Amino acid sequence: MSASILVIEDDPSIVLGLRINLQRAGYKVRTATGGRRGMVELLTDKPDLLILDLMLPGMNGLEILRELRKTDKTLPVLILTAMGSDTDKVRGLDFGANDYVTKPFSIAELLARVRASLRTATLQQNGKPHDILRAGAIELDRERHSVSLDGVELDLTAREYRFLLFFMERPERVFTREQILSSVWGFDYGGTDRTVDNFVSILRRKLKEDAEHPRHLMTVWGIGYRFVP
């Protein structure tokens, strides 16, 4: 059975391109060009995936995300953000988006992210616990707020836990130090790049990672960090 996708985007050319290419890929597609209309569509007939622009007339994408996550924690949401809008990306993820694509985007990249989001949602629906994240020997339990390595629970501070959770929920994504600070510490925190570097070093030690050749917390030189599961 074909997955259904709701696209909420106010640019007619993007809507048309997404509709054509998603339908060509075998998906059932509905569209809305305004935030309020999109919210009605979302509540009337729940899709399998939501593609959501953040800059919308009437009701913006963050408002839609906030309302959606009050009643639905599992619907996969892929947000569309403008190039250079790092703050929008971080806020979208904080509000409950699962992934993002930056405009202008390639159709190949968007389709890949659509497939990945739907695949993850299917695994969860088929019994993969929503509250457990695993990467190699690392197991993070979101219900218990605990992390174990090879079955042994680690002694992490609340901040270290949130730091690791941020990355494990967003595998393979590259984040700048500023994005990490904003998401883990908050927008009004006065930390520096060195704050993030220190936390990475601490977590690598606790996860028994080789600082020179880490397995999970990878340095992306000149940009920031990414988590490889």
N, C-alpha and C positions, 0 to 999 in steps of 0.2 A: 504494500500500500504506500502511495506517495506521501511524503511528508508535506505538511502545509506550512507556508511561511507568510507572515504578515510584514509588509514593508511600510514603515511610517517615515515619509521623506517628502519635503516640500518642493524639491527641484524636479520639474516634470521630465527633464532629460534623463536624470538619474533614475527616476521611477520607471521610465520606459525601458532603459537599458537593463535594469535589474529584473523587471518582469520578463523580458524576452529571454535573457540568459538563464534565469532560474527555471522558467518553464521548459526551456530547451534541455536543461539538466534533469528534468523529470519531476520538479516540485510543483505543487499547487500553490498559486500566489494570489494574495489579496493585497491591496494597497490603500493608503490614506495619505493625503497631502497636508493635513493639519493635525495638530496635537489632540484636540478634543475629539475630532472624528476618529482619529486613530485609537483613542482610549475606548470609544464606543465599540469599534470593531474588535478590539482586544477582549472586551468583556462579553460581547455578544457570542463570539465563536473563537474559543481559545486555539491558537495555532500551535504547531510543534516547535516553531522558532520565530523570534521577533528580531527584525532588522530595524534599528531605531536611530534616526538622526537626532542629534542633541539640540540643534538650532531649529525650532519649529514655531510657527505662529499659533497663538491661542493658548497653548500649553506646551512647554518645552520638554525635551526628552528626559531631563533629570526628574521633572515632576511626574512624568509617566512612570519612570522607574520606581520612584518612591511609592506611588500608589500601588503599582503592581506587586512590589515585594511585601506589602502589608498582608496580602492574601495568597500569594504564590511565590514560593522561594525557589522553585525548581525550573520554571520555564527558561530555556536558554535565550539570552539576549546578546545580540551582536550590535554594538553601537558604531555609528559613523561619525568621525570627528574631523575637523579641519586640520590641515598640515600646520604643525607648530603649536597646536593647542594642547600642550602637555597637561595643563591644569584640568581641561575637560576630560582627558583620558583618565586621569587619576580619580576625579570626582565620579565619572561614570562607573568605574570599577568599584569605588567605595559605595556607590548607591545600589550595587547589585548586578551590574553587567558582567557577563562571562568573558567577553573578548571585545576587541575593537579593530576597526580598519580605518586607516587615515586616507582622506580624500586628497588628491585623486588616487584611486586605487585600481589595481588590475582586476579584471573579472576572475582570472585564474586564482589570485590570492583570496578574493572574497569567497569563491566557491570552495576552496580548501578549508577556510575557516568555518563555513557553513557545515561542511561534512564533519569536521572535527567536533563542533558543538553538538550536532545531532547524535554523533557516535557516543559522546560522553553522556548525554541525556539518556540514551538507550541503555547503556551499561548501568546507570543508576536505577532506572525503572526495572531492570531485570534482576535487581537484588544486590547490587554493589552498594554497601552502606554509604549513605550520604555523609556521615560524620567521620569517616576514616579516610585519610589520605596516605598513600604509600609511595615511597621512592627508594628502590633498593632495600637496604636494611632499615630505613627510616619509616616509622609509622606515627602519624599525627592523628590524635583523637580529638575532634572538635567538640564533642560533647563533654569530655572529661578535661579538656584543655591540657592535654599531656602529650609528650613526645617520647618515643622509645627508640633505641638503636639496638638491633639484634635482640629484641625482647627485653632489654634493660631500660627502665625509665630514666630519662635524663633530667638533671636539675637545671631547669631554665627559668629565667626571670619572666615576668609577664611581657616585658618588651621584647625579649628574645623569642618568646613564643609567637607573638604577633608578627615579628619580623619574618620568621620561618613560615608562618601560615600565609603571609602575603605572597611569598614566592611559590609555595607548593600549590596554591590555588591558581597560579598563573604560570605554569611550566613553559619553558622555552621562550618566554617573552623577555626582551631586553628593557631594563629600566634605568634611567639616569639616577644619580644620587639625589637630585632634587625631587624626583618623583617618589622615591623611596621615603625620603624625609617627610614629604607632604602626606603620604598615605599612612605610614606607620607612626609618625610622631605628631602629625597634625600641621595644618597650614600656618599656624602662628608660632611654631617651634623655631627657636633661633639657632639650631644646630648647623654644623658645617659638613662638607664632604667627608672630613676626617671622622665624624661621628659614625657615618655609614661604614666606612672602612674598618673602624674598630669593631663594630658589631659583626661584620663579616668574619674578621679574624677570630673573634670569640666563638662564634657558631661553628666555624671550621674546626676549632680545637675540640669543642664538645661533641661534634659529629665525627671526630677522628679522621678529618680530611687532611691530606697532604697539602700544605700551603702552596707548594710549588706546582703540584699536579692535582688540584681538587677534582672530585668526582661530580659533585652536585652544584655547589655555589661557585659559578664561573665568573671570572673577571672578563669584561668586554672592554678592552683597552680604549681609552679616550671617550667612553660613553658611560659605563656603569657596571651592572651585574645582571646575570640571568640564572635561573635554576634549571638544571638538567635532571629530569627524573630517572 
